[in-house]
Structures are given as C-alpha cells and as structure tokens.
Amino acid sequence: LKKLNLEGSYNLKELPDLSNATNLEMLDLSVCLALAELPSSIKNLHKLDVIYMDLCESLHMIPTNINLASLETMYMTGCPQLKTFPAFSTKIKRLYLVRTGVEEVPASITHCSRLLKIDLSGSRNLKSITHLPSSLQTLDLSSTDIEMIADSCIKDLQRLDHLRLCRCRKLKSLPELPAFL
C-alpha cells in the first residue's frame, strides 16, 4: 500500500496501528473532523513523503518526535485544537500550519536544515518567533497576532526571498532584514 486516502471520513475518531504499512508514501486525512490524534505507530512509516491533515478540527496531538526520514511536506490547515508545534524530521521541506492553535515555534526547528517554507498564516495564538532554520526561503505569518520577530532569526536567513506579514495588526516593529535583500 503506497497511498491511503481517508479524506472526508468525518466520523473517523482514530487510526489503527500503521506499523505494517511500511511502503506508505502518502497519507490523506483531510476533513477527518473527529480525528483527535495520530497513532504513535506513524513513526514507523519511513517512506511517508507527504501527510495531508487539512481541516482535522479535533486534532490536538501529533506524537512527539515522529522523525519520519522521508517526510518532506505536511499540510495541517485549519487544525485549531493543535497548540503544540510538532517535532519533525530534519528532512522536512514544507510545513503548512495555517489557522492552527500553535503558540510557539520551538528552537528545535533550527535543526530542520532542508526546510524551505513555513506557512503559519492565520495562526492567531502565535505571538513571537525567536528561531528559524537558515535554509528558509518563504515565511508566511499573515493574519497572525504576532507581536515580535527576533532580529537574529530573520537577518541571517540568506536564502529568504518571500516574507509575508500582511494583516499582522499587533506587530510592534519590523525585524532587521537580511542585508542582501
């Protein structure tokens, strides 16, 4: 089994043990409204490349350190119950955490040396950012209640080419931007 698409399974509350789905490359759980957490067995899906969890409105927990070696992209748009930024493999490239309940970006994100894009737009609980990986090319914080972005985490982003801060009504000052912009 390479692809498992459960999109729109509104009443699905939990997933079974996925330990034996070792060839799974794509998992789509979008609009599984009742799904509250992922099983810890997800960490065994070493070939998983992309996870879609858009509009999983009850999702509040991702297992700690899922560390999926092949995971490159995670979509989690519209998961308002998700308060904690999940720990990812250092090989992740794109994170879409749009309109989540995420409150902070952990320092461990700096170890994600292949991360190119983080989209946290609409995540109203996010108040500040102090850590970002140097590989980042795109950062979207539009429509957040962000108040502060540490100078040190933006000015050293030599690959940054797209910074979106639209409708950040509580942002008190613009961080120091990279010299090459």
Protein Blocks (a to p, Z undefined) as FASTA:
>chain_A
ZZdcfehilklmbdcdfklmmmbmbdcfehilklmbdcfklmmmmmbmbdcfehilkbcb
dcehklpaklmbdcdehiaklmbdcdddfkbfbdcdehiabfbdcfklmmmmmbfbdcfe
hilkbmbdfbdcfkbmbdcfehiabfbdcfklmmmmmkbcbdcfehilkbmbdcdddfkZ
Z
